[in-house]
Amino acid sequence: MDGWQGKVLRVDLSNRLIKIESVSLEVCQRYLGGRGLATKVFTEEVNPVIDSLAEENKIILATGPLTGTGASAGSICSIVTKSPLTNTITCGQAKMHFGAELKAAGYDILIIEGNAKSPILLSIQDENVEILPADHLWGETTSKVEDIVRLAISDPWKARETKILSVGPAGERAEPIATVIIDGLPVRNGVGIGAVFGIKKLKAIIVKGTKDITLAHGEGFINAVSASVEFLKEAESLREFSELGTHLLLKPIAKIGALGYENLSKRAPEAIYSLSTEFLGKLWQGDRGCFACPIACLKQTELGFFPEIEEFISLGPLCGIINPSATIDAYKLCIEYGLDANEMGAGVACVMELGKDLSFGETDGSLEAIRASGEGDEAGGLLSKGAFYLSRHFEREDVFMGVKRRSMPPFDPRIIQGIGLQYATCNFGATHLTGFTLIEELEDPYSIKNKAILVKRYQDQTAILESIGVCPYVLFGFNLSTFINMLNQATGLDFKEEEIIKIGEHIYDLEHSFNKNAGIVNEDRLPLRMLSQPINGMVSHLEEMLKEYCTLRGLPSEE
């Protein structure tokens, strides 16, 4: 096959068995790869009603046909499992170079099933796949794991090129908000996935591949990629995104009053404007891109990566903290312990609103709370369960700002109407990452007209991009057709846009059906605060948008 490798690596941790299987071209055509293929395998092999921390849960990693080919932004490897935070299916995206190495090792899909009896490390080097003891890594932070693993590789070049995916102490304890870290960067949309790694005692996966990826039309593919790079040079929106990353949204979001402040209880003060991109730029010490990405939107500091906009706001203004240096410190703690930064910030904000040993704006107290949560201390125990469980513990579910037990990103849906519909209808719980309507919606945030169409379009396009192995941030300037052309050149097939859109819809439907069978029904709703407590005179008009959305999806208004 061209574009795909045609191979599945199945690892049974309970019985320590490793098996290489095949995947057909027909299946690849129908589900594309990545998120689509991983969702297909997961929903066929996992009973929706299982406990997410049961041995029967599986972790499916899948690359797309454009992953590792050199296609612009073709770095994505999707990770699908059942989340212990939301009890829904979930899908995260491993960025950087991990997906490219897994594809170069010869695999489209990696299936991890069963639970190990003791800590293990999964080593993948082409056909040489080993389940190795990892007792020496257990208890270590994610950066320490990377250091130890690389030092153990005698060849310096091989050590540098080996990609490492690991969980921190939070994942080891199977905390619901644990995530997975790759090269100091969290898996995109990865909250809860780290807990499933931890319960399986899978501390890390290391991968190095040497195989070629064949392309059907090499010259046509190169021309398509080159054209996308030239377009990047001309497109102002993409140039700005390259320069500022997701923080290019900071100023316009703050300007319309939609920047989450003090647990979304009030509008952010004028002091928030001190967090300008010009000021933040002084903290940045360089750019870094994922595999084959000409945009290079990631920003670095002396401590590592700078948090993306939702992480920055969640750990900062959402907690009443307007101190970028303190926010960077908080983010670094989340990375080391393997905690989801958005969920951690939301949890701290809940504690602050409740007045439980913390008040809004307390920088030192916030850092100590995150540290306690990462270490598993009693003082931080509730925080690592997530804001939903914390608020329920104190019988104050009114302070939980989330959907399906997952905290909302700090973009106020009372102001940005469509993003509220996205939060409510995402199959993974509240997130903007599976339907990044902010790219367009800031031009007309208050209107609900055509927002259902907009949300569905972004959801379907994101599912498609994550399935072919491309970062959805390309939607900041590229059209989907650009990547359909690359897909056709790589695979030698002739996908039409209408056909591709139907695949995106089918992926959403598979996820939705899994959740319904898991008992997740009537949960497409926002917190009462978003519906009844105005900010700037606005509340979310979710009900009207949701009716139109359900009609578009062919879903009943209530299930």
C-alpha positions, 0 to 999 in steps of 0.5 A: 500500500502507498501512504499506509504501512498495512501493519498492526502491532498488538501488544498483550501486557497481561500475557507478554505477547507481541503480534504483528497483524495486517490491516486491509486497504479497504479498511484504511480507505473507509477510516483513513487512519489516525483517529478514524482507524483507532476509533474503528478498532476501539469500538469493535474491541472494547465493551462501552460499559466497562470501567475505564480502569478495568483490564479490558480497556485498551489503548489504540495508537494510530498514525495517518496516511500523511503522518511521517511522509513530509506532508505539511504538519503531518505529525499526528498520531492519535491515541484512543481509549475510554477516559476515567475522567469522563467515562466517554471515549476519548482521543488525544494527539501525540505531536512532535516526532513520535507518530513519524517514528512509529510509522517509520517503524512500520506500523499504522496501528499499535494496540495495547491490551491487558495489564502488566504485573509490574512497571514496564517500558515498551520498546519499538525498533522496527520488528524488534519489539520488547516489553522491558522492566521499568521499575527504575523509572517508576516514580520519576517525573517525565523529564527524568524518564527521558534523561534516564532512557536516553542515557541508556542508549549507547549511540548518541545519535540514536539516543537523540532520534529515539522518541519517548512517550511517558507518564508522570507520577500522576499517571502511575496513580491512575489519577483521572486528569493524568495525561501523557508527555512527549519530549516535554509536550503534553499529548493534545487533548490527552486528559485521562489517557495517562491514567489508563497507561498508569493502571496498565503499568505502562510507564513509557513507550520508546520508538525508533523506525528506519523503514521507508514510507512509499508514496504513489505519486512522489513528484505530485506529492512534493509539488503539493507540499511545496505549494502549501509552503509557498501559500504559508509565506503569503497567508497573513493569518498563517504568518501571524500564527507562526509568529505568535502560536495560539496566543494570537487569539489572546488579545481578541478574546480579551477584547470582547470579554470572553477570557475566563477569569476567576472561574468564569465568575466575572469579566477579566479586569483591564490589567489583563491587557498587560498579558499582551503578545508583545509582553509574552514574546519577551519570555519566549526564547525561540520557536519549535515545530513538530515533524514536517511543520512549516508553521512552528507554532510552539514557543519555548522558554528556558524551562521548556515549552510555553503553555498554549493559550488555554493552558496559560489562561487556565493556570493564570487568569482563571485562577485570578493570577496575572503573572506569566512567570508563575504560570510558566512555573505551574505549567512546568509542574504539570508537565513533570507530574503528567497532569493536564494543565487545563483541568488542573487550572480549573480545579484550582479555580474551583478551590479558590471560589470555594475558599478552601485554603486558597483565594483567587490570585494566590500564586504561591498557594496555587503552585503548592496545590499543583505540587501536592497533587502531582506528588499524591499528597493528601492535600492535593488528592481531590485536585488530581481527581478533576474539578467535577469530582472536587465540586461534588465532594464539597456538594457545590457542583454549581462551581464546576464549569464543564461538560461530561465531567470535563472542565471547559477551556477558559473561553467564555461561551456566554460571549462566544456562542458557537464555542458553547455548542462545541463544548456541549456536543464534543464526544470527549467532554468540554474541549475546543480542540475537536471543533476550533471555531474560534478561528472564525467565530471571533469575527461575530461571537455574539450571534447564534446564526449558522453556528450549528453549521459552523460547529459541525463543519469544524468537528468533521474537518478536525476528525478528518485531519486527525485521521489522515495525520495532520495537525488541525491547527492548519485550519488557521489558514489552509483549506481542507482541499489542500490536504485531500490533494496531498492524501491523493498524491500519497495514496494514489487514490481519488478521494473527493471532498464530499466523500471525505466529509462523510468519513468525518461524520461517520467517525463522530457517529461512531464516538457518539454511539459508543458513549450512548451505549456507555450510558452517556445520554442527556449530557450535551449541556452547559453549566447553569452559570453559562445559561442564567448568569449574564456576563456583559449582558450575555448568556449562552443560547445553547438550546436554540443552537443545539436543536439545529445541530441535532437536526444536522447530525440526524440526532434526536434533540434529547436522548 
